[in-house]
Each structure stands twice: as structure tokens, then as C-alpha cells.
Amino acid sequence: MNEIFSRNILIEKIGKEGQKKLNNTKVLVAGLGGLGSGVIANLTSLGIGTIGLLDCDKIEKTNLNRQFIHKYCDIGIEKTKSAQNWIKNYHPEIKTYAYNLKLDEYNYTNIIQNYDIIVDCFDSYVSKFLLNKIAIKNNKILIHAGVSEFQGQVTTIINKQTPCLNCLFEDIKNLNEYEVKGIVSPIINIIASIQSNEIIKIILNFDNILKGKLLTFSLFNYKLNILNFERNKNCSICNEH
């Protein structure tokens, strides 16, 4: 195991003890599309010991411009199965658990309790806000990200310490849940890598994570911003929990 992750261990801020922490961490990846593909590849190469895989979709041709852990020969099979196969072929010692379902208010309890960190890789606004609510209610660290065309954003949400997604985008009633948007694969890889880097920082207790900060990046003009935002005292999600 140490030989596989020897380049991680050579980093002074990680070392053998840090690598053990990574190996002992359990992360749930919610959404196995573009962002999920990038996060899974990063978590596997980092040596995260247990990875949960949650999605209800099957692979389609239109996925293949950005969802690189899935292959042409996998079209028509469940994304959870494809992701498990990819991880097994890359690093068979990593434990994986597949949840081939659509997340709702009632079916998450026996899933998320088993994980230390949840990664929001959903492409649905409704699913993102539901995941935010579930994470806050159950005191789970949530690393949110969203991507569209050439743009992406990331923030880390921790109950009672940071604003939640509902604080930042309170009114989602007018968003079109079923609108199909274009996206290029390079922005997926960048944003997924930032999400994965947040996981490293959280596990190893680094100070400079995106708590109360929204990182936005445009690949079109290479513009990066880190915006501070505060908890909304009228937020129905934060105040309830």
C-alpha cells in the first residue's frame, strides 16, 4: 500500500501518518457524472479507503464528453456499476459501496451515516439542495460544487460553522430543473480537483479550507474569485438544525 502512495507520503504535509488518515476515511460521492468522475479518480489515486457511489442513472452517449471513468462499451449500464468497475481496476484494495437509487427525504438514513464527508457532484438543483438539507440535519461535512459551460464553483459546508447552500441561493423556485446546459470537460476536471483537494485539507486538518467562502472560476477568461458569504439568519435549513 505504501509503495502505491509513496509520492503522497513524500509530501511533508502528508507523510505516513497523513496517508493513514486518508486510507481510513470514508467518502460518499453523490452523483457519478462529470464531477463524480473527476472526484472518483482523485480519491482513488489519493488512497481514500472507502468510497460510496450514489446515482440512479445509466450511461448514455451524451455523457462521454466529460464523464471519463465511463466507457463507450458501458453505455446502458448503471453508473454505479461502471464506477465500481473503474475503481476496482485502478486500485482493488479500495472498498466501494454502490447505491443505485434516486436520493429522497426517506432513503438516505442508512447510507450517509457510514461516511465522514459527502461530495456534491449532482447536476440537479433539486438534488443539490436536498443533499444540503440532509448534510446539515445529520452534521455531515458537505463539499458542494456546480459547473456549467466554462464556469464552476466550490464551497465547503459544515453545520453550525458555515453558511449552507440555502443561505447562498435561497430562492430556487424559478430555476429550470430540466434545462440541459452545455459543458466542457476541462472545467469539470478543475472543479472536481478543487473538491478533492478540500477533502485532503479537511482530513489532515489544514486551516485554509473554503469555509464560508465560495470559489468561482471561469475557464473562458481564467478568472478566479473567492467570495466571503455569511449565514442567513432567516435560513430555514440552518435555523431548523
C-alpha positions as protocol buffer text, in pm:
chain_id: "A"
residue {
  index: 1
  type: MET
  ca { x: 0 y: 0 z: 0 }
}
residue {
  index: 2
  type: ASN
  ca { x: 276 y: 247 z: 93 }
}
residue {
  index: 3
  type: GLU
  ca { x: 452 y: 186 z: -239 }
}
residue {
  index: 4
  type: ILE
  ca { x: 140 y: 282 z: -435 }
}
residue {
  index: 5
  type: PHE
  ca { x: 108 y: 608 z: -242 }
}
residue {
  index: 6
  type: SER
  ca { x: 478 y: 676 z: -196 }
}
residue {
  index: 7
  type: ARG
  ca { x: 456 y: 1007 z: -384 }
}
residue {
  index: 8
  type: ASN
  ca { x: 183 y: 1120 z: -145 }
}
residue {
  index: 9
  type: ILE
  ca { x: 394 y: 1018 z: 154 }
}
residue {
  index: 10
  type: LEU
  ca { x: 695 y: 1216 z: 28 }
}
residue {
  index: 11
  type: ILE
  ca { x: 493 y: 1536 z: 76 }
}
residue {
  index: 12
  type: GLU
  ca { x: 589 y: 1675 z: 416 }
}
residue {
  index: 13
  type: LYS
  ca { x: 234 y: 1788 z: 492 }
}
residue {
  index: 14
  type: ILE
  ca { x: 104 y: 1433 z: 432 }
}
residue {
  index: 15
  type: GLY
  ca { x: 371 y: 1178 z: 529 }
}
residue {
  index: 16
  type: LYS
  ca { x: 294 y: 827 z: 655 }
}
residue {
  index: 17
  type: GLU
  ca { x: 54 y: 941 z: 925 }
}
residue {
  index: 18
  type: GLY
  ca { x: -138 y: 1161 z: 684 }
}
residue {
  index: 19
  type: GLN
  ca { x: -162 y: 877 z: 435 }
}
residue {
  index: 20
  type: LYS
  ca { x: -304 y: 651 z: 706 }
}
residue {
  index: 21
  type: LYS
  ca { x: -573 y: 912 z: 772 }
}
residue {
  index: 22
  type: LEU
  ca { x: -660 y: 920 z: 402 }
}
residue {
  index: 23
  type: ASN
  ca { x: -673 y: 540 z: 391 }
}
residue {
  index: 24
  type: ASN
  ca { x: -909 y: 534 z: 690 }
}
residue {
  index: 25
  type: THR
  ca { x: -1152 y: 798 z: 558 }
}
residue {
  index: 26
  type: LYS
  ca { x: -1493 y: 718 z: 413 }
}
residue {
  index: 27
  type: VAL
  ca { x: -1629 y: 950 z: 143 }
}
residue {
  index: 28
  type: LEU
  ca { x: -1969 y: 940 z: -27 }
}
residue {
  index: 29
  type: VAL
  ca { x: -1974 y: 1069 z: -386 }
}
residue {
  index: 30
  type: ALA
  ca { x: -2328 y: 1180 z: -471 }
}
residue {
  index: 31
  type: GLY
  ca { x: -2362 y: 1192 z: -849 }
}
residue {
  index: 32
  type: LEU
  ca { x: -2141 y: 990 z: -1083 }
}
residue {
  index: 33
  type: GLY
  ca { x: -2138 y: 1213 z: -1390 }
}
residue {
  index: 34
  type: GLY
  ca { x: -1870 y: 1462 z: -1486 }
}
residue {
  index: 35
  type: LEU
  ca { x: -1781 y: 1596 z: -1141 }
}
residue {
  index: 36
  type: GLY
  ca { x: -1822 y: 1249 z: -993 }
}
residue {
  index: 37
  type: SER
  ca { x: -1581 y: 1104 z: -1248 }
}
residue {
  index: 38
  type: GLY
  ca { x: -1312 y: 1357 z: -1159 }
}
residue {
  index: 39
  type: VAL
  ca { x: -1365 y: 1321 z: -784 }
}
residue {
  index: 40
  type: ILE
  ca { x: -1359 y: 940 z: -801 }
}
residue {
  index: 41
  type: ALA
  ca { x: -1035 y: 942 z: -999 }
}
residue {
  index: 42
  type: ASN
  ca { x: -874 y: 1178 z: -749 }
}
residue {
  index: 43
  type: LEU
  ca { x: -999 y: 998 z: -437 }
}
residue {
  index: 44
  type: THR
  ca { x: -882 y: 663 z: -571 }
}
residue {
  index: 45
  type: SER
  ca { x: -534 y: 794 z: -651 }
}
residue {
  index: 46
  type: LEU
  ca { x: -516 y: 962 z: -308 }
}
residue {
  index: 47
  type: GLY
  ca { x: -595 y: 632 z: -136 }
}
residue {
  index: 48
  type: ILE
  ca { x: -927 y: 717 z: 27 }
}
residue {
  index: 49
  type: GLY
  ca { x: -1006 y: 382 z: 181 }
}
residue {
  index: 50
  type: THR
  ca { x: -1383 y: 365 z: 136 }
}
residue {
  index: 51
  type: ILE
  ca { x: -1582 y: 533 z: -141 }
}
residue {
  index: 52
  type: GLY
  ca { x: -1962 y: 530 z: -160 }
}
residue {
  index: 53
  type: LEU
  ca { x: -2117 y: 570 z: -505 }
}
residue {
  index: 54
  type: LEU
  ca { x: -2467 y: 715 z: -532 }
}
residue {
  index: 55
  type: ASP
  ca { x: -2655 y: 763 z: -860 }
}
residue {
  index: 56
  type: CYS
  ca { x: -2970 y: 636 z: -1028 }
}
residue {
  index: 57
  type: ASP
  ca { x: -2878 y: 691 z: -1394 }
}
residue {
  index: 58
  type: LYS
  ca { x: -2748 y: 470 z: -1670 }
}
residue {
  index: 59
  type: ILE
  ca { x: -2469 y: 572 z: -1906 }
}
residue {
  index: 60
  type: GLU
  ca { x: -2570 y: 749 z: -2228 }
}
residue {
  index: 61
  type: LYS
  ca { x: -2367 y: 858 z: -2529 }
}
residue {
  index: 62
  type: THR
  ca { x: -2408 y: 1224 z: -2434 }
}
residue {
  index: 63
  type: ASN
  ca { x: -2219 y: 1157 z: -2107 }
}
residue {
  index: 64
  type: LEU
  ca { x: -1895 y: 1060 z: -2274 }
}
residue {
  index: 65
  type: ASN
  ca { x: -1757 y: 1409 z: -2349 }
}
residue {
  index: 66
  type: ARG
  ca { x: -1688 y: 1465 z: -1979 }
}
residue {
  index: 67
  type: GLN
  ca { x: -1759 y: 1151 z: -1772 }
}
residue {
  index: 68
  type: PHE
  ca { x: -1429 y: 982 z: -1839 }
}
residue {
  index: 69
  type: ILE
  ca { x: -1449 y: 689 z: -1597 }
}
residue {
  index: 70
  type: HIS
  ca { x: -1736 y: 557 z: -1812 }
}
residue {
  index: 71
  type: LYS
  ca { x: -1658 y: 399 z: -2150 }
}
residue {
  index: 72
  type: TYR
  ca { x: -1841 y: 357 z: -2478 }
}
residue {
  index: 73
  type: CYS
  ca { x: -1882 y: -13 z: -2409 }
}
residue {
  index: 74
  type: ASP
  ca { x: -2059 y: 76 z: -2081 }
}
residue {
  index: 75
  type: ILE
  ca { x: -2349 y: 258 z: -2249 }
}
residue {
  index: 76
  type: GLY
  ca { x: -2675 y: 135 z: -2098 }
}
residue {
  index: 77
  type: ILE
  ca { x: -2537 y: 6 z: -1768 }
}
residue {
  index: 78
  type: GLU
  ca { x: -2577 y: 171 z: -1427 }
}
residue {
  index: 79
  type: LYS
  ca { x: -2324 y: 443 z: -1348 }
}
residue {
  index: 80
  type: THR
  ca { x: -2275 y: 289 z: -1003 }
}
residue {
  index: 81
  type: LYS
  ca { x: -2163 y: -39 z: -1161 }
}
residue {
  index: 82
  type: SER
  ca { x: -1934 y: 135 z: -1409 }
}
residue {
  index: 83
  type: ALA
  ca { x: -1776 y: 345 z: -1131 }
}
residue {
  index: 84
  type: GLN
  ca { x: -1719 y: 38 z: -913 }
}
residue {
  index: 85
  type: ASN
  ca { x: -1552 y: -141 z: -1202 }
}
residue {
  index: 86
  type: TRP
  ca { x: -1325 y: 158 z: -1269 }
}
residue {
  index: 87
  type: ILE
  ca { x: -1211 y: 179 z: -907 }
}
residue {
  index: 88
  type: LYS
  ca { x: -1158 y: -197 z: -884 }
}
residue {
  index: 89
  type: ASN
  ca { x: -940 y: -195 z: -1196 }
}
residue {
  index: 90
  type: TYR
  ca { x: -744 y: 108 z: -1078 }
}
residue {
  index: 91
  type: HIS
  ca { x: -694 y: 6 z: -716 }
}
residue {
  index: 92
  type: PRO
  ca { x: -864 y: -317 z: -599 }
}
residue {
  index: 93
  type: GLU
  ca { x: -788 y: -261 z: -228 }
}
residue {
  index: 94
  type: ILE
  ca { x: -1024 y: 37 z: -205 }
}
residue {
  index: 95
  type: LYS
  ca { x: -1366 y: -56 z: -67 }
}
residue {
  index: 96
  type: THR
  ca { x: -1668 y: 59 z: -266 }
}
residue {
  index: 97
  type: TYR
  ca { x: -2040 y: 56 z: -192 }
}
residue {
  index: 98
  type: ALA
  ca { x: -2294 y: 124 z: -467 }
}
residue {
  index: 99
  type: TYR
  ca { x: -2632 y: 291 z: -409 }
}
residue {
  index: 100
  type: ASN
  ca { x: -2828 y: 273 z: -732 }
}
residue {
  index: 101
  type: LEU
  ca { x: -3117 y: 498 z: -629 }
}
residue {
  index: 102
  type: LYS
  ca { x: -3259 y: 848 z: -653 }
}
residue {
  index: 103
  type: LEU
  ca { x: -3197 y: 1029 z: -325 }
}
residue {
  index: 104
  type: ASP
  ca { x: -3506 y: 1146 z: -139 }
}
residue {
  index: 105
  type: GLU
  ca { x: -3617 y: 1255 z: 209 }
}
residue {
  index: 106
  type: TYR
  ca { x: -3662 y: 898 z: 328 }
}
residue {
  index: 107
  type: ASN
  ca { x: -3396 y: 668 z: 180 }
}
residue {
  index: 108
  type: TYR
  ca { x: -3072 y: 832 z: 292 }
}
residue {
  index: 109
  type: THR
  ca { x: -3053 y: 737 z: 661 }
}
residue {
  index: 110
  type: ASN
  ca { x: -2875 y: 404 z: 625 }
}
residue {
  index: 111
  type: ILE
  ca { x: -2640 y: 549 z: 365 }
}
residue {
  index: 112
  type: ILE
  ca { x: -2486 y: 874 z: 485 }
}
residue {
  index: 113
  type: GLN
  ca { x: -2436 y: 764 z: 847 }
}
residue {
  index: 114
  type: ASN
  ca { x: -2148 y: 546 z: 723 }
}
residue {
  index: 115
  type: TYR
  ca { x: -1945 y: 834 z: 575 }
}
residue {
  index: 116
  type: ASP
  ca { x: -1725 y: 1112 z: 708 }
}
residue {
  index: 117
  type: ILE
  ca { x: -1759 y: 1350 z: 412 }
}
residue {
  index: 118
  type: ILE
  ca { x: -2019 y: 1391 z: 137 }
}
residue {
  index: 119
  type: VAL
  ca { x: -1924 y: 1529 z: -205 }
}
residue {
  index: 120
  type: ASP
  ca { x: -2198 y: 1702 z: -402 }
}
residue {
  index: 121
  type: CYS
  ca { x: -2146 y: 1603 z: -766 }
}
residue {
  index: 122
  type: PHE
  ca { x: -2514 y: 1617 z: -862 }
}
residue {
  index: 123
  type: ASP
  ca { x: -2616 y: 1801 z: -1177 }
}
residue {
  index: 124
  type: SER
  ca { x: -2970 y: 1865 z: -1049 }
}
residue {
  index: 125
  type: TYR
  ca { x: -3055 y: 2179 z: -848 }
}
residue {
  index: 126
  type: VAL
  ca { x: -3327 y: 1993 z: -659 }
}
residue {
  index: 127
  type: SER
  ca { x: -3088 y: 1712 z: -564 }
}
residue {
  index: 128
  type: LYS
  ca { x: -2818 y: 1958 z: -457 }
}
residue {
  index: 129
  type: PHE
  ca { x: -3049 y: 2142 z: -219 }
}
residue {
  index: 130
  type: LEU
  ca { x: -3187 y: 1816 z: -83 }
}
residue {
  index: 131
  type: LEU
  ca { x: -2832 y: 1694 z: -18 }
}
residue {
  index: 132
  type: ASN
  ca { x: -2754 y: 2025 z: 155 }
}
residue {
  index: 133
  type: LYS
  ca { x: -3054 y: 1979 z: 383 }
}
residue {
  index: 134
  type: ILE
  ca { x: -2962 y: 1619 z: 463 }
}
residue {
  index: 135
  type: ALA
  ca { x: -2598 y: 1710 z: 540 }
}
residue {
  index: 136
  type: ILE
  ca { x: -2698 y: 1993 z: 774 }
}
residue {
  index: 137
  type: LYS
  ca { x: -2958 y: 1779 z: 951 }
}
residue {
  index: 138
  type: ASN
  ca { x: -2709 y: 1496 z: 1007 }
}
residue {
  index: 139
  type: ASN
  ca { x: -2397 y: 1704 z: 1086 }
}
residue {
  index: 140
  type: LYS
  ca { x: -2206 y: 1578 z: 784 }
}
residue {
  index: 141
  type: ILE
  ca { x: -1941 y: 1782 z: 604 }
}
residue {
  index: 142
  type: LEU
  ca { x: -2059 y: 1863 z: 251 }
}
residue {
  index: 143
  type: ILE
  ca { x: -1834 y: 1977 z: -31 }
}
residue {
  index: 144
  type: HIS
  ca { x: -2057 y: 2143 z: -288 }
}
residue {
  index: 145
  type: ALA
  ca { x: -1971 y: 2218 z: -648 }
}
residue {
  index: 146
  type: GLY
  ca { x: -2154 y: 2320 z: -961 }
}
residue {
  index: 147
  type: VAL
  ca { x: -2044 y: 2356 z: -1323 }
}
residue {
  index: 148
  type: SER
  ca { x: -2188 y: 2498 z: -1644 }
}
residue {
  index: 149
  type: GLU
  ca { x: -2025 y: 2570 z: -1980 }
}
residue {
  index: 150
  type: PHE
  ca { x: -1683 y: 2719 z: -1885 }
}
residue {
  index: 151
  type: GLN
  ca { x: -1767 y: 2811 z: -1522 }
}
residue {
  index: 152
  type: GLY
  ca { x: -1759 y: 2633 z: -1189 }
}
residue {
  index: 153
  type: GLN
  ca { x: -1791 y: 2693 z: -815 }
}
residue {
  index: 154
  type: VAL
  ca { x: -1695 y: 2518 z: -491 }
}
residue {
  index: 155
  type: THR
  ca { x: -1768 y: 2570 z: -122 }
}
residue {
  index: 156
  type: THR
  ca { x: -1739 y: 2358 z: 194 }
}
residue {
  index: 157
  type: ILE
  ca { x: -2045 y: 2343 z: 419 }
}
residue {
  index: 158
  type: ILE
  ca { x: -2023 y: 2246 z: 787 }
}
residue {
  index: 159
  type: ASN
  ca { x: -2326 y: 2265 z: 1015 }
}
residue {
  index: 160
  type: LYS
  ca { x: -2308 y: 2543 z: 1277 }
}
residue {
  index: 161
  type: GLN
  ca { x: -1976 y: 2666 z: 1135 }
}
residue {
  index: 162
  type: THR
  ca { x: -2056 y: 2787 z: 784 }
}
residue {
  index: 163
  type: PRO
  ca { x: -2344 y: 2913 z: 573 }
}
residue {
  index: 164
  type: CYS
  ca { x: -2527 y: 2641 z: 385 }
}
residue {
  index: 165
  type: LEU
  ca { x: -2625 y: 2626 z: 20 }
}
residue {
  index: 166
  type: ASN
  ca { x: -2969 y: 2759 z: 105 }
}
residue {
  index: 167
  type: CYS
  ca { x: -2809 y: 3069 z: 262 }
}
residue {
  index: 168
  type: LEU
  ca { x: -2629 y: 3141 z: -61 }
}
residue {
  index: 169
  type: PHE
  ca { x: -2905 y: 3062 z: -309 }
}
residue {
  index: 170
  type: GLU
  ca { x: -3226 y: 3091 z: -111 }
}
residue {
  index: 171
  type: ASP
  ca { x: -3473 y: 3118 z: -397 }
}
residue {
  index: 172
  type: ILE
  ca { x: -3452 y: 2833 z: -646 }
}
residue {
  index: 173
  type: LYS
  ca { x: -3818 y: 2827 z: -742 }
}
residue {
  index: 174
  type: ASN
  ca { x: -3758 y: 2984 z: -1082 }
}
residue {
  index: 175
  type: LEU
  ca { x: -3473 y: 2756 z: -1184 }
}
residue {
  index: 176
  type: ASN
  ca { x: -3549 y: 2514 z: -1465 }
}
residue {
  index: 177
  type: GLU
  ca { x: -3462 y: 2172 z: -1325 }
}
residue {
  index: 178
  type: TYR
  ca { x: -3472 y: 2004 z: -1664 }
}
residue {
  index: 179
  type: GLU
  ca { x: -3281 y: 2258 z: -1871 }
}
residue {
  index: 180
  type: VAL
  ca { x: -2991 y: 2089 z: -2049 }
}
residue {
  index: 181
  type: LYS
  ca { x: -2676 y: 2302 z: -2050 }
}
residue {
  index: 182
  type: GLY
  ca { x: -2351 y: 2264 z: -2240 }
}
residue {
  index: 183
  type: ILE
  ca { x: -2027 y: 2194 z: -2060 }
}
residue {
  index: 184
  type: VAL
  ca { x: -1662 y: 2136 z: -2149 }
}
residue {
  index: 185
  type: SER
  ca { x: -1458 y: 1866 z: -1979 }
}
residue {
  index: 186
  type: PRO
  ca { x: -1162 y: 2084 z: -1866 }
}
residue {
  index: 187
  type: ILE
  ca { x: -1380 y: 2285 z: -1623 }
}
residue {
  index: 188
  type: ILE
  ca { x: -1514 y: 1957 z: -1485 }
}
residue {
  index: 189
  type: ASN
  ca { x: -1162 y: 1834 z: -1412 }
}
residue {
  index: 190
  type: ILE
  ca { x: -1057 y: 2160 z: -1246 }
}
residue {
  index: 191
  type: ILE
  ca { x: -1360 y: 2189 z: -1019 }
}
residue {
  index: 192
  type: ALA
  ca { x: -1354 y: 1818 z: -928 }
}
residue {
  index: 193
  type: SER
  ca { x: -986 y: 1857 z: -836 }
}
residue {
  index: 194
  type: ILE
  ca { x: -1066 y: 2152 z: -608 }
}
residue {
  index: 195
  type: GLN
  ca { x: -1337 y: 1946 z: -437 }
}
residue {
  index: 196
  type: SER
  ca { x: -1088 y: 1661 z: -391 }
}
residue {
  index: 197
  type: ASN
  ca { x: -825 y: 1898 z: -253 }
}
residue {
  index: 198
  type: GLU
  ca { x: -1077 y: 2022 z: 5 }
}
residue {
  index: 199
  type: ILE
  ca { x: -1111 y: 1661 z: 120 }
}
residue {
  index: 200
  type: ILE
  ca { x: -733 y: 1638 z: 173 }
}
residue {
  index: 201
  type: LYS
  ca { x: -735 y: 1961 z: 372 }
}
residue {
  index: 202
  type: ILE
  ca { x: -1026 y: 1854 z: 590 }
}
residue {
  index: 203
  type: ILE
  ca { x: -886 y: 1509 z: 667 }
}
residue {
  index: 204
  type: LEU
  ca { x: -541 y: 1645 z: 751 }
}
residue {
  index: 205
  type: ASN
  ca { x: -678 y: 1942 z: 950 }
}
residue {
  index: 206
  type: PHE
  ca { x: -540 y: 2217 z: 730 }
}
residue {
  index: 207
  type: ASP
  ca { x: -676 y: 2563 z: 815 }
}
residue {
  index: 208
  type: ASN
  ca { x: -735 y: 2718 z: 475 }
}
residue {
  index: 209
  type: ILE
  ca { x: -1044 y: 2536 z: 351 }
}
residue {
  index: 210
  type: LEU
  ca { x: -1340 y: 2701 z: 181 }
}
residue {
  index: 211
  type: LYS
  ca { x: -1547 y: 2752 z: 497 }
}
residue {
  index: 212
  type: GLY
  ca { x: -1779 y: 3047 z: 441 }
}
residue {
  index: 213
  type: LYS
  ca { x: -1612 y: 3107 z: 107 }
}
residue {
  index: 214
  type: LEU
  ca { x: -1737 y: 3046 z: -245 }
}
residue {
  index: 215
  type: LEU
  ca { x: -1464 y: 2983 z: -501 }
}
residue {
  index: 216
  type: THR
  ca { x: -1570 y: 3063 z: -856 }
}
residue {
  index: 217
  type: PHE
  ca { x: -1361 y: 3002 z: -1165 }
}
residue {
  index: 218
  type: SER
  ca { x: -1413 y: 3084 z: -1530 }
}
residue {
  index: 219
  type: LEU
  ca { x: -1206 y: 2881 z: -1772 }
}
residue {
  index: 220
  type: PHE
  ca { x: -1314 y: 3113 z: -2052 }
}
residue {
  index: 221
  type: ASN
  ca { x: -1120 y: 3413 z: -1918 }
}
residue {
  index: 222
  type: TYR
  ca { x: -914 y: 3238 z: -1644 }
}
residue {
  index: 223
  type: LYS
  ca { x: -1075 y: 3449 z: -1374 }
}
residue {
  index: 224
  type: LEU
  ca { x: -1079 y: 3309 z: -1021 }
}
residue {
  index: 225
  type: ASN
  ca { x: -1261 y: 3470 z: -728 }
}
residue {
  index: 226
  type: ILE
  ca { x: -1302 y: 3367 z: -367 }
}
residue {
  index: 227
  type: LEU
  ca { x: -1608 y: 3536 z: -218 }
}
residue {
  index: 228
  type: ASN
  ca { x: -1693 y: 3552 z: 152 }
}
residue {
  index: 229
  type: PHE
  ca { x: -2054 y: 3488 z: 247 }
}
residue {
  index: 230
  type: GLU
  ca { x: -2231 y: 3465 z: 582 }
}
residue {
  index: 231
  type: ARG
  ca { x: -2509 y: 3259 z: 729 }
}
residue {
  index: 232
  type: ASN
  ca { x: -2856 y: 3390 z: 658 }
}
residue {
  index: 233
  type: LYS
  ca { x: -3026 y: 3441 z: 992 }
}
residue {
  index: 234
  type: ASN
  ca { x: -3358 y: 3367 z: 822 }
}
residue {
  index: 235
  type: CYS
  ca { x: -3237 y: 3048 z: 652 }
}
residue {
  index: 236
  type: SER
  ca { x: -3497 y: 2777 z: 706 }
}
residue {
  index: 237
  type: ILE
  ca { x: -3236 y: 2497 z: 685 }
}
residue {
  index: 238
  type: CYS
  ca { x: -2968 y: 2639 z: 919 }
}
residue {
  index: 239
  type: ASN
  ca { x: -3217 y: 2766 z: 1175 }
}
residue {
  index: 240
  type: GLU
  ca { x: -3407 y: 2438 z: 1188 }
}
residue {
  index: 241
  type: HIS
  ca { x: -3092 y: 2242 z: 1273 }
}
